[in-house]
Amino acid sequence: MNAPRTPAHAQPASLRLRTLAVADLTAANAVVERAVMGWALAERVKRLALPCYRYHPHDLLHMAGVVAEDARGALVGVAMRDEAEPLDTPAGQRGLLLHGLYVDPAHQRAGIGSRLLDAVADAARAAGYDGLLVKAQADAIGFFAARGLACLPVNDPARDYPHRYWMALTRAAGSGPALHHGPPGG
């Protein structure tokens, strides 16, 4: 059974999603930077961490991305994906990792993130993955929980990322681990 689609939001009719190209990296990284700088973290932490969030041409050798552009062709969102490590997914499940989902703060809460999430889920479905794995930044856990992704339990605190979410794309009845929706501990 496929996971339910994310709820419809008021979305700009002129928003266009397309595959990220190497030529888009400068604009995509500008979106990433604006999004990261809006997180509820100390400014110094954001500045120090930001280089780790930027994408480079060599990343596209093993990752793929989708961008959202407005009517003027300006990038307002980006989502990157890669194959998930088997130890990070529910037992026996093959997953695609949502490596990053970033929406320019000036365009947030307009459904762009939901459209990008749907596009990555569609790519995972088309490639035959069982689900989509998300390692959410703390500010984003409400976004993923509201879209019905299940919070994965932390089995090994030394290894497991605390805000892991799973969107089951194909699942036989009664299979898979016990999951709960919402933030950890919620």
PyMOL commands that place a pseudoatom at each C-alpha (Angstrom):
pseudoatom trace, name=CA, resn=MET, resi=1, chain=A, elem=C, hetatm=0, pos=[0.000, 0.000, 0.000]
pseudoatom trace, name=CA, resn=ASN, resi=2, chain=A, elem=C, hetatm=0, pos=[1.351, 3.429, -0.862]
pseudoatom trace, name=CA, resn=ALA, resi=3, chain=A, elem=C, hetatm=0, pos=[1.737, 6.074, 1.828]
pseudoatom trace, name=CA, resn=PRO, resi=4, chain=A, elem=C, hetatm=0, pos=[-0.839, 8.839, 1.670]
pseudoatom trace, name=CA, resn=ARG, resi=5, chain=A, elem=C, hetatm=0, pos=[0.168, 11.881, -0.314]
pseudoatom trace, name=CA, resn=THR, resi=6, chain=A, elem=C, hetatm=0, pos=[1.039, 14.971, 1.644]
pseudoatom trace, name=CA, resn=PRO, resi=7, chain=A, elem=C, hetatm=0, pos=[-1.834, 17.408, 2.131]
pseudoatom trace, name=CA, resn=ALA, resi=8, chain=A, elem=C, hetatm=0, pos=[-2.390, 20.046, -0.507]
pseudoatom trace, name=CA, resn=HIS, resi=9, chain=A, elem=C, hetatm=0, pos=[-1.250, 23.536, 0.419]
pseudoatom trace, name=CA, resn=ALA, resi=10, chain=A, elem=C, hetatm=0, pos=[-1.703, 26.880, -1.220]
pseudoatom trace, name=CA, resn=GLN, resi=11, chain=A, elem=C, hetatm=0, pos=[1.038, 26.615, -3.830]
pseudoatom trace, name=CA, resn=PRO, resi=12, chain=A, elem=C, hetatm=0, pos=[2.155, 29.071, -6.433]
pseudoatom trace, name=CA, resn=ALA, resi=13, chain=A, elem=C, hetatm=0, pos=[0.636, 27.897, -9.709]
pseudoatom trace, name=CA, resn=SER, resi=14, chain=A, elem=C, hetatm=0, pos=[3.847, 28.833, -11.472]
pseudoatom trace, name=CA, resn=LEU, resi=15, chain=A, elem=C, hetatm=0, pos=[6.111, 26.655, -9.330]
pseudoatom trace, name=CA, resn=ARG, resi=16, chain=A, elem=C, hetatm=0, pos=[8.056, 24.190, -11.461]
pseudoatom trace, name=CA, resn=LEU, resi=17, chain=A, elem=C, hetatm=0, pos=[9.988, 21.137, -10.251]
pseudoatom trace, name=CA, resn=ARG, resi=18, chain=A, elem=C, hetatm=0, pos=[12.857, 19.776, -12.309]
pseudoatom trace, name=CA, resn=THR, resi=19, chain=A, elem=C, hetatm=0, pos=[16.006, 17.714, -11.955]
pseudoatom trace, name=CA, resn=LEU, resi=20, chain=A, elem=C, hetatm=0, pos=[18.967, 19.491, -10.397]
pseudoatom trace, name=CA, resn=ALA, resi=21, chain=A, elem=C, hetatm=0, pos=[21.908, 20.021, -12.771]
pseudoatom trace, name=CA, resn=VAL, resi=22, chain=A, elem=C, hetatm=0, pos=[25.533, 20.866, -11.986]
pseudoatom trace, name=CA, resn=ALA, resi=23, chain=A, elem=C, hetatm=0, pos=[24.852, 24.389, -13.270]
pseudoatom trace, name=CA, resn=ASP, resi=24, chain=A, elem=C, hetatm=0, pos=[22.244, 24.786, -10.488]
pseudoatom trace, name=CA, resn=LEU, resi=25, chain=A, elem=C, hetatm=0, pos=[24.648, 24.161, -7.610]
pseudoatom trace, name=CA, resn=THR, resi=26, chain=A, elem=C, hetatm=0, pos=[25.496, 27.808, -6.890]
pseudoatom trace, name=CA, resn=ALA, resi=27, chain=A, elem=C, hetatm=0, pos=[21.821, 28.797, -6.690]
pseudoatom trace, name=CA, resn=ALA, resi=28, chain=A, elem=C, hetatm=0, pos=[20.905, 25.578, -4.831]
pseudoatom trace, name=CA, resn=ASN, resi=29, chain=A, elem=C, hetatm=0, pos=[23.628, 26.214, -2.252]
pseudoatom trace, name=CA, resn=ALA, resi=30, chain=A, elem=C, hetatm=0, pos=[22.332, 29.771, -1.796]
pseudoatom trace, name=CA, resn=VAL, resi=31, chain=A, elem=C, hetatm=0, pos=[18.913, 28.291, -0.921]
pseudoatom trace, name=CA, resn=VAL, resi=32, chain=A, elem=C, hetatm=0, pos=[20.614, 25.834, 1.458]
pseudoatom trace, name=CA, resn=GLU, resi=33, chain=A, elem=C, hetatm=0, pos=[22.501, 28.677, 3.133]
pseudoatom trace, name=CA, resn=ARG, resi=34, chain=A, elem=C, hetatm=0, pos=[19.412, 30.837, 3.613]
pseudoatom trace, name=CA, resn=ALA, resi=35, chain=A, elem=C, hetatm=0, pos=[17.481, 27.864, 5.007]
pseudoatom trace, name=CA, resn=VAL, resi=36, chain=A, elem=C, hetatm=0, pos=[20.242, 26.775, 7.401]
pseudoatom trace, name=CA, resn=MET, resi=37, chain=A, elem=C, hetatm=0, pos=[20.748, 30.321, 8.663]
pseudoatom trace, name=CA, resn=GLY, resi=38, chain=A, elem=C, hetatm=0, pos=[17.053, 30.329, 9.626]
pseudoatom trace, name=CA, resn=TRP, resi=39, chain=A, elem=C, hetatm=0, pos=[17.384, 27.309, 11.916]
pseudoatom trace, name=CA, resn=ALA, resi=40, chain=A, elem=C, hetatm=0, pos=[16.993, 27.739, 15.673]
pseudoatom trace, name=CA, resn=LEU, resi=41, chain=A, elem=C, hetatm=0, pos=[20.670, 27.225, 16.443]
pseudoatom trace, name=CA, resn=ALA, resi=42, chain=A, elem=C, hetatm=0, pos=[23.412, 29.508, 17.689]
pseudoatom trace, name=CA, resn=GLU, resi=43, chain=A, elem=C, hetatm=0, pos=[24.771, 31.702, 14.878]
pseudoatom trace, name=CA, resn=ARG, resi=44, chain=A, elem=C, hetatm=0, pos=[28.288, 30.347, 15.396]
pseudoatom trace, name=CA, resn=VAL, resi=45, chain=A, elem=C, hetatm=0, pos=[27.060, 26.754, 15.096]
pseudoatom trace, name=CA, resn=LYS, resi=46, chain=A, elem=C, hetatm=0, pos=[25.257, 27.576, 11.846]
pseudoatom trace, name=CA, resn=ARG, resi=47, chain=A, elem=C, hetatm=0, pos=[28.319, 29.310, 10.381]
pseudoatom trace, name=CA, resn=LEU, resi=48, chain=A, elem=C, hetatm=0, pos=[30.619, 26.434, 11.329]
pseudoatom trace, name=CA, resn=ALA, resi=49, chain=A, elem=C, hetatm=0, pos=[28.223, 23.755, 10.070]
pseudoatom trace, name=CA, resn=LEU, resi=50, chain=A, elem=C, hetatm=0, pos=[27.214, 25.449, 6.823]
pseudoatom trace, name=CA, resn=PRO, resi=51, chain=A, elem=C, hetatm=0, pos=[30.138, 24.160, 4.705]
pseudoatom trace, name=CA, resn=CYS, resi=52, chain=A, elem=C, hetatm=0, pos=[29.017, 20.596, 5.499]
pseudoatom trace, name=CA, resn=TYR, resi=53, chain=A, elem=C, hetatm=0, pos=[25.572, 21.287, 4.034]
pseudoatom trace, name=CA, resn=ARG, resi=54, chain=A, elem=C, hetatm=0, pos=[26.775, 22.676, 0.695]
pseudoatom trace, name=CA, resn=TYR, resi=55, chain=A, elem=C, hetatm=0, pos=[26.668, 20.446, -2.368]
pseudoatom trace, name=CA, resn=HIS, resi=56, chain=A, elem=C, hetatm=0, pos=[29.527, 20.031, -4.847]
pseudoatom trace, name=CA, resn=PRO, resi=57, chain=A, elem=C, hetatm=0, pos=[29.733, 18.582, -8.361]
pseudoatom trace, name=CA, resn=HIS, resi=58, chain=A, elem=C, hetatm=0, pos=[31.264, 15.343, -7.057]
pseudoatom trace, name=CA, resn=ASP, resi=59, chain=A, elem=C, hetatm=0, pos=[28.176, 14.837, -4.837]
pseudoatom trace, name=CA, resn=LEU, resi=60, chain=A, elem=C, hetatm=0, pos=[26.150, 14.353, -8.003]
pseudoatom trace, name=CA, resn=LEU, resi=61, chain=A, elem=C, hetatm=0, pos=[28.116, 11.188, -8.775]
pseudoatom trace, name=CA, resn=HIS, resi=62, chain=A, elem=C, hetatm=0, pos=[26.083, 9.366, -6.100]
pseudoatom trace, name=CA, resn=MET, resi=63, chain=A, elem=C, hetatm=0, pos=[23.237, 11.788, -5.282]
pseudoatom trace, name=CA, resn=ALA, resi=64, chain=A, elem=C, hetatm=0, pos=[20.398, 13.163, -7.340]
pseudoatom trace, name=CA, resn=GLY, resi=65, chain=A, elem=C, hetatm=0, pos=[18.334, 16.238, -6.705]
pseudoatom trace, name=CA, resn=VAL, resi=66, chain=A, elem=C, hetatm=0, pos=[15.210, 18.088, -7.622]
pseudoatom trace, name=CA, resn=VAL, resi=67, chain=A, elem=C, hetatm=0, pos=[14.786, 21.847, -7.526]
pseudoatom trace, name=CA, resn=ALA, resi=68, chain=A, elem=C, hetatm=0, pos=[11.743, 24.075, -7.296]
pseudoatom trace, name=CA, resn=GLU, resi=69, chain=A, elem=C, hetatm=0, pos=[11.825, 27.254, -9.312]
pseudoatom trace, name=CA, resn=ASP, resi=70, chain=A, elem=C, hetatm=0, pos=[9.451, 30.176, -9.373]
pseudoatom trace, name=CA, resn=ALA, resi=71, chain=A, elem=C, hetatm=0, pos=[7.932, 31.907, -12.420]
pseudoatom trace, name=CA, resn=ARG, resi=72, chain=A, elem=C, hetatm=0, pos=[11.150, 33.912, -12.930]
pseudoatom trace, name=CA, resn=GLY, resi=73, chain=A, elem=C, hetatm=0, pos=[13.257, 30.741, -12.912]
pseudoatom trace, name=CA, resn=ALA, resi=74, chain=A, elem=C, hetatm=0, pos=[14.781, 31.487, -9.497]
pseudoatom trace, name=CA, resn=LEU, resi=75, chain=A, elem=C, hetatm=0, pos=[15.442, 28.450, -7.306]
pseudoatom trace, name=CA, resn=VAL, resi=76, chain=A, elem=C, hetatm=0, pos=[13.329, 28.524, -4.158]
pseudoatom trace, name=CA, resn=GLY, resi=77, chain=A, elem=C, hetatm=0, pos=[13.784, 24.934, -2.980]
pseudoatom trace, name=CA, resn=VAL, resi=78, chain=A, elem=C, hetatm=0, pos=[16.039, 21.919, -3.341]
pseudoatom trace, name=CA, resn=ALA, resi=79, chain=A, elem=C, hetatm=0, pos=[15.852, 18.273, -2.284]
pseudoatom trace, name=CA, resn=MET, resi=80, chain=A, elem=C, hetatm=0, pos=[18.742, 15.837, -2.534]
pseudoatom trace, name=CA, resn=ARG, resi=81, chain=A, elem=C, hetatm=0, pos=[18.563, 12.058, -2.308]
pseudoatom trace, name=CA, resn=ASP, resi=82, chain=A, elem=C, hetatm=0, pos=[20.896, 9.098, -2.021]
pseudoatom trace, name=CA, resn=GLU, resi=83, chain=A, elem=C, hetatm=0, pos=[20.594, 5.423, -1.151]
pseudoatom trace, name=CA, resn=ALA, resi=84, chain=A, elem=C, hetatm=0, pos=[20.077, 4.888, 2.578]
pseudoatom trace, name=CA, resn=GLU, resi=85, chain=A, elem=C, hetatm=0, pos=[22.424, 2.751, 4.634]
pseudoatom trace, name=CA, resn=PRO, resi=86, chain=A, elem=C, hetatm=0, pos=[20.696, -0.549, 5.506]
pseudoatom trace, name=CA, resn=LEU, resi=87, chain=A, elem=C, hetatm=0, pos=[21.466, -0.070, 9.224]
pseudoatom trace, name=CA, resn=ASP, resi=88, chain=A, elem=C, hetatm=0, pos=[19.424, 3.157, 9.171]
pseudoatom trace, name=CA, resn=THR, resi=89, chain=A, elem=C, hetatm=0, pos=[16.238, 1.684, 7.705]
pseudoatom trace, name=CA, resn=PRO, resi=90, chain=A, elem=C, hetatm=0, pos=[13.639, -0.569, 9.322]
pseudoatom trace, name=CA, resn=ALA, resi=91, chain=A, elem=C, hetatm=0, pos=[14.814, -4.200, 9.255]
pseudoatom trace, name=CA, resn=GLY, resi=92, chain=A, elem=C, hetatm=0, pos=[14.605, -5.775, 5.838]
pseudoatom trace, name=CA, resn=GLN, resi=93, chain=A, elem=C, hetatm=0, pos=[13.570, -2.537, 4.133]
pseudoatom trace, name=CA, resn=ARG, resi=94, chain=A, elem=C, hetatm=0, pos=[15.475, -0.908, 1.284]
pseudoatom trace, name=CA, resn=GLY, resi=95, chain=A, elem=C, hetatm=0, pos=[15.306, 2.858, 1.517]
pseudoatom trace, name=CA, resn=LEU, resi=96, chain=A, elem=C, hetatm=0, pos=[16.137, 6.028, -0.307]
pseudoatom trace, name=CA, resn=LEU, resi=97, chain=A, elem=C, hetatm=0, pos=[17.593, 8.726, 1.942]
pseudoatom trace, name=CA, resn=LEU, resi=98, chain=A, elem=C, hetatm=0, pos=[16.265, 12.253, 1.709]
pseudoatom trace, name=CA, resn=HIS, resi=99, chain=A, elem=C, hetatm=0, pos=[19.705, 13.779, 2.165]
pseudoatom trace, name=CA, resn=GLY, resi=100, chain=A, elem=C, hetatm=0, pos=[18.412, 17.318, 2.405]
pseudoatom trace, name=CA, resn=LEU, resi=101, chain=A, elem=C, hetatm=0, pos=[15.230, 19.317, 1.848]
pseudoatom trace, name=CA, resn=TYR, resi=102, chain=A, elem=C, hetatm=0, pos=[15.640, 23.089, 1.866]
pseudoatom trace, name=CA, resn=VAL, resi=103, chain=A, elem=C, hetatm=0, pos=[13.173, 25.856, 1.059]
pseudoatom trace, name=CA, resn=ASP, resi=104, chain=A, elem=C, hetatm=0, pos=[14.133, 29.514, 0.931]
pseudoatom trace, name=CA, resn=PRO, resi=105, chain=A, elem=C, hetatm=0, pos=[12.710, 31.092, 4.121]
pseudoatom trace, name=CA, resn=ALA, resi=106, chain=A, elem=C, hetatm=0, pos=[10.898, 33.731, 2.043]
pseudoatom trace, name=CA, resn=HIS, resi=107, chain=A, elem=C, hetatm=0, pos=[8.935, 30.890, 0.367]
pseudoatom trace, name=CA, resn=GLN, resi=108, chain=A, elem=C, hetatm=0, pos=[8.327, 28.553, 3.306]
pseudoatom trace, name=CA, resn=ARG, resi=109, chain=A, elem=C, hetatm=0, pos=[4.819, 27.476, 4.310]
pseudoatom trace, name=CA, resn=ALA, resi=110, chain=A, elem=C, hetatm=0, pos=[3.616, 27.648, 0.711]
pseudoatom trace, name=CA, resn=GLY, resi=111, chain=A, elem=C, hetatm=0, pos=[3.687, 23.896, -0.001]
pseudoatom trace, name=CA, resn=ILE, resi=112, chain=A, elem=C, hetatm=0, pos=[7.070, 23.859, -1.746]
pseudoatom trace, name=CA, resn=GLY, resi=113, chain=A, elem=C, hetatm=0, pos=[8.615, 21.475, 0.785]
pseudoatom trace, name=CA, resn=SER, resi=114, chain=A, elem=C, hetatm=0, pos=[5.645, 19.132, 0.402]
pseudoatom trace, name=CA, resn=ARG, resi=115, chain=A, elem=C, hetatm=0, pos=[5.985, 19.177, -3.385]
pseudoatom trace, name=CA, resn=LEU, resi=116, chain=A, elem=C, hetatm=0, pos=[9.713, 18.402, -3.112]
pseudoatom trace, name=CA, resn=LEU, resi=117, chain=A, elem=C, hetatm=0, pos=[9.036, 15.601, -0.605]
pseudoatom trace, name=CA, resn=ASP, resi=118, chain=A, elem=C, hetatm=0, pos=[6.435, 14.127, -2.971]
pseudoatom trace, name=CA, resn=ALA, resi=119, chain=A, elem=C, hetatm=0, pos=[8.913, 14.285, -5.875]
pseudoatom trace, name=CA, resn=VAL, resi=120, chain=A, elem=C, hetatm=0, pos=[11.560, 12.389, -3.886]
pseudoatom trace, name=CA, resn=ALA, resi=121, chain=A, elem=C, hetatm=0, pos=[8.974, 9.824, -2.740]
pseudoatom trace, name=CA, resn=ASP, resi=122, chain=A, elem=C, hetatm=0, pos=[7.875, 9.366, -6.361]
pseudoatom trace, name=CA, resn=ALA, resi=123, chain=A, elem=C, hetatm=0, pos=[11.516, 8.796, -7.394]
pseudoatom trace, name=CA, resn=ALA, resi=124, chain=A, elem=C, hetatm=0, pos=[11.928, 6.236, -4.612]
pseudoatom trace, name=CA, resn=ARG, resi=125, chain=A, elem=C, hetatm=0, pos=[8.730, 4.456, -5.634]
pseudoatom trace, name=CA, resn=ALA, resi=126, chain=A, elem=C, hetatm=0, pos=[9.801, 4.406, -9.293]
pseudoatom trace, name=CA, resn=ALA, resi=127, chain=A, elem=C, hetatm=0, pos=[13.173, 2.908, -8.319]
pseudoatom trace, name=CA, resn=GLY, resi=128, chain=A, elem=C, hetatm=0, pos=[11.496, 0.148, -6.291]
pseudoatom trace, name=CA, resn=TYR, resi=129, chain=A, elem=C, hetatm=0, pos=[12.509, 1.287, -2.813]
pseudoatom trace, name=CA, resn=ASP, resi=130, chain=A, elem=C, hetatm=0, pos=[10.419, 0.157, 0.160]
pseudoatom trace, name=CA, resn=GLY, resi=131, chain=A, elem=C, hetatm=0, pos=[10.493, 3.571, 1.767]
pseudoatom trace, name=CA, resn=LEU, resi=132, chain=A, elem=C, hetatm=0, pos=[11.985, 6.987, 2.180]
pseudoatom trace, name=CA, resn=LEU, resi=133, chain=A, elem=C, hetatm=0, pos=[14.288, 7.684, 5.131]
pseudoatom trace, name=CA, resn=VAL, resi=134, chain=A, elem=C, hetatm=0, pos=[14.632, 11.174, 6.572]
pseudoatom trace, name=CA, resn=LYS, resi=135, chain=A, elem=C, hetatm=0, pos=[17.167, 12.325, 9.153]
pseudoatom trace, name=CA, resn=ALA, resi=136, chain=A, elem=C, hetatm=0, pos=[15.434, 15.532, 10.134]
pseudoatom trace, name=CA, resn=GLN, resi=137, chain=A, elem=C, hetatm=0, pos=[16.991, 18.609, 11.665]
pseudoatom trace, name=CA, resn=ALA, resi=138, chain=A, elem=C, hetatm=0, pos=[15.183, 19.343, 14.941]
pseudoatom trace, name=CA, resn=ASP, resi=139, chain=A, elem=C, hetatm=0, pos=[13.369, 22.373, 13.477]
pseudoatom trace, name=CA, resn=ALA, resi=140, chain=A, elem=C, hetatm=0, pos=[11.856, 20.145, 10.774]
pseudoatom trace, name=CA, resn=ILE, resi=141, chain=A, elem=C, hetatm=0, pos=[10.444, 17.235, 12.771]
pseudoatom trace, name=CA, resn=GLY, resi=142, chain=A, elem=C, hetatm=0, pos=[6.974, 18.804, 12.832]
pseudoatom trace, name=CA, resn=PHE, resi=143, chain=A, elem=C, hetatm=0, pos=[7.005, 19.089, 9.028]
pseudoatom trace, name=CA, resn=PHE, resi=144, chain=A, elem=C, hetatm=0, pos=[7.716, 15.382, 8.541]
pseudoatom trace, name=CA, resn=ALA, resi=145, chain=A, elem=C, hetatm=0, pos=[5.401, 14.214, 11.323]
pseudoatom trace, name=CA, resn=ALA, resi=146, chain=A, elem=C, hetatm=0, pos=[2.558, 16.328, 9.882]
pseudoatom trace, name=CA, resn=ARG, resi=147, chain=A, elem=C, hetatm=0, pos=[3.029, 14.576, 6.553]
pseudoatom trace, name=CA, resn=GLY, resi=148, chain=A, elem=C, hetatm=0, pos=[2.517, 11.177, 8.132]
pseudoatom trace, name=CA, resn=LEU, resi=149, chain=A, elem=C, hetatm=0, pos=[6.091, 9.942, 8.270]
pseudoatom trace, name=CA, resn=ALA, resi=150, chain=A, elem=C, hetatm=0, pos=[6.691, 7.488, 11.109]
pseudoatom trace, name=CA, resn=CYS, resi=151, chain=A, elem=C, hetatm=0, pos=[9.347, 8.237, 13.701]
pseudoatom trace, name=CA, resn=LEU, resi=152, chain=A, elem=C, hetatm=0, pos=[11.871, 5.403, 13.899]
pseudoatom trace, name=CA, resn=PRO, resi=153, chain=A, elem=C, hetatm=0, pos=[12.994, 4.286, 17.349]
pseudoatom trace, name=CA, resn=VAL, resi=154, chain=A, elem=C, hetatm=0, pos=[16.524, 4.976, 18.558]
pseudoatom trace, name=CA, resn=ASN, resi=155, chain=A, elem=C, hetatm=0, pos=[17.892, 1.471, 19.136]
pseudoatom trace, name=CA, resn=ASP, resi=156, chain=A, elem=C, hetatm=0, pos=[21.545, 2.475, 19.497]
pseudoatom trace, name=CA, resn=PRO, resi=157, chain=A, elem=C, hetatm=0, pos=[21.987, 6.000, 20.912]
pseudoatom trace, name=CA, resn=ALA, resi=158, chain=A, elem=C, hetatm=0, pos=[25.663, 5.981, 19.934]
pseudoatom trace, name=CA, resn=ARG, resi=159, chain=A, elem=C, hetatm=0, pos=[24.781, 5.367, 16.283]
pseudoatom trace, name=CA, resn=ASP, resi=160, chain=A, elem=C, hetatm=0, pos=[21.166, 6.243, 15.501]
pseudoatom trace, name=CA, resn=TYR, resi=161, chain=A, elem=C, hetatm=0, pos=[20.277, 9.778, 14.519]
pseudoatom trace, name=CA, resn=PRO, resi=162, chain=A, elem=C, hetatm=0, pos=[17.572, 10.919, 16.975]
pseudoatom trace, name=CA, resn=HIS, resi=163, chain=A, elem=C, hetatm=0, pos=[15.118, 12.355, 14.428]
pseudoatom trace, name=CA, resn=ARG, resi=164, chain=A, elem=C, hetatm=0, pos=[14.786, 9.582, 11.858]
pseudoatom trace, name=CA, resn=TYR, resi=165, chain=A, elem=C, hetatm=0, pos=[11.535, 9.319, 9.956]
pseudoatom trace, name=CA, resn=TRP, resi=166, chain=A, elem=C, hetatm=0, pos=[10.276, 6.696, 7.535]
pseudoatom trace, name=CA, resn=MET, resi=167, chain=A, elem=C, hetatm=0, pos=[7.722, 6.942, 4.748]
pseudoatom trace, name=CA, resn=ALA, resi=168, chain=A, elem=C, hetatm=0, pos=[6.660, 3.421, 3.781]
pseudoatom trace, name=CA, resn=LEU, resi=169, chain=A, elem=C, hetatm=0, pos=[6.125, 3.219, 0.036]
pseudoatom trace, name=CA, resn=THR, resi=170, chain=A, elem=C, hetatm=0, pos=[5.338, -0.478, -0.299]
pseudoatom trace, name=CA, resn=ARG, resi=171, chain=A, elem=C, hetatm=0, pos=[4.500, -2.671, 2.633]
pseudoatom trace, name=CA, resn=ALA, resi=172, chain=A, elem=C, hetatm=0, pos=[2.832, -6.015, 3.127]
pseudoatom trace, name=CA, resn=ALA, resi=173, chain=A, elem=C, hetatm=0, pos=[0.136, -6.071, 5.796]
pseudoatom trace, name=CA, resn=GLY, resi=174, chain=A, elem=C, hetatm=0, pos=[1.550, -6.856, 9.211]
pseudoatom trace, name=CA, resn=SER, resi=175, chain=A, elem=C, hetatm=0, pos=[5.211, -6.477, 8.245]
pseudoatom trace, name=CA, resn=GLY, resi=176, chain=A, elem=C, hetatm=0, pos=[7.785, -4.064, 9.559]
pseudoatom trace, name=CA, resn=PRO, resi=177, chain=A, elem=C, hetatm=0, pos=[8.654, -2.669, 12.957]
pseudoatom trace, name=CA, resn=ALA, resi=178, chain=A, elem=C, hetatm=0, pos=[6.310, -0.949, 15.365]
pseudoatom trace, name=CA, resn=LEU, resi=179, chain=A, elem=C, hetatm=0, pos=[6.489, 2.747, 14.497]
pseudoatom trace, name=CA, resn=HIS, resi=180, chain=A, elem=C, hetatm=0, pos=[4.882, 5.810, 15.958]
pseudoatom trace, name=CA, resn=HIS, resi=181, chain=A, elem=C, hetatm=0, pos=[4.002, 9.137, 14.391]
pseudoatom trace, name=CA, resn=GLY, resi=182, chain=A, elem=C, hetatm=0, pos=[5.278, 12.372, 15.800]
pseudoatom trace, name=CA, resn=PRO, resi=183, chain=A, elem=C, hetatm=0, pos=[8.424, 13.580, 17.489]
pseudoatom trace, name=CA, resn=PRO, resi=184, chain=A, elem=C, hetatm=0, pos=[10.586, 11.246, 19.571]
pseudoatom trace, name=CA, resn=GLY, resi=185, chain=A, elem=C, hetatm=0, pos=[9.059, 10.729, 22.998]
pseudoatom trace, name=CA, resn=GLY, resi=186, chain=A, elem=C, hetatm=0, pos=[5.727, 12.101, 21.696]
for i in range(1, 186): cmd.bond("trace and resi %d" % i, "trace and resi %d" % (i + 1))
show_as sticks, trace
zoom trace
